[in-house]
Amino acid sequence: MLRALKKYILSSFLIMFVLGFSGCTIIENVEKKLGLKNDYFEYLNSSDIEQISIQSTRDTGFKFIVTETSAIRDIYNILSRAKISENKSSLDPDYKFEFDLGDEVKEFYYVVGTEDGNFYNDGNTFSVSKRLDEVIIKNLSFIRKPRDFDYIYYQSILEILQQVSKTENINDYKVGVNISGDIDCLKYVFSTDIISFLDKAKQIIPNVELVKNNEADFDMVITVKNRGYDSSNFKTLITVKNKKENTEDKYYVSAVNEFKEWNIEVLESKPKGW
């Protein structure tokens, strides 16, 4: 009886010892069977991964490299729980991910701020949690948007659209907003923000679209070029080119944040300090 009890206790300890080392594997296998985890990104959890590069699709000069083990692990934890999607996001990608495996580089495109088919390449499409946005920001604090960027950047353009719609007869015009050359701000521009901006812009000028390497298709092009921005001051030059009338007007937009509100001023003549 005593011998049997000792054998039972020893067996219990052995089982607990084995589970202690294999528990994570068992849980992961269960998660995979339940569809809670995929095994596509297992190479991120191996010694094969050398680094991850993340590049803005709008500002090609904005690229950063992730080599820290904990950061790679955070990205793996999120991607391994991504769900396979049949359809890619209809939005333009914001970042390109490159997974460097030494003798192979795997590329994926990522759309910020949405979860439906937002991480994809030519052969695979996944729906990834928005937590990936947080991981990028946490590990790369220097890409955080300046305070109120979404408001002041797009509101400045809306102010000009409002002014143009009142002063020019453009009912039959195809109007394009071109921000592709606004290099200092492109790294803060995401597709979901652009969609929100265009929704507001169409309430002012219904036939307005974003220029995407197709400037020749528009009758009027509104070009944005930032001239300086911090948490208190904002300056941007917006040029309105009317191709039908062969005219070009420049608007100098200045804004100052006072008492947590932005006061926007639009001038047609170049102010001092520009």
Sequence and secondary structure as in RCSB ss.txt:
>XXXX:A:sequence
MLRALKKYILSSFLIMFVLGFSGCTIIENVEKKLGLKNDYFEYLNSSDIEQISIQSTRDTGFKFIVTETSAIRDI
YNILSRAKISENKSSLDPDYKFEFDLGDEVKEFYYVVGTEDGNFYNDGNTFSVSKRLDEVIIKNLSFIRKPRDFD
YIYYQSILEILQQVSKTENINDYKVGVNISGDIDCLKYVFSTDIISFLDKAKQIIPNVELVKNNEADFDMVITVK
NRGYDSSNFKTLITVKNKKENTEDKYYVSAVNEFKEWNIEVLESKPKGW
>XXXX:A:secstr
 HHHHHHHHHHHHHHHHHHHHHHHHHHHHHHHHTTS  SGGGGGGSTT  EEEEEESS TT EEEE  HHHHHHH
HHHHTT EE SS  SS  SEEEEEE SS EEEEEE TT  SS EE SS EEE  THHHHHHHHH GGG   TTHH
HHHHHHHHHHHHHHHHHS  TT  EEEE TT HHHHTT  HHHHHHHHHHHHHH TTEEE SS GGG SEEEEEE
EEEE SSEEEEEEEEEETTTTEEEEEEEEEEEETTEEEEEEESS  TT 
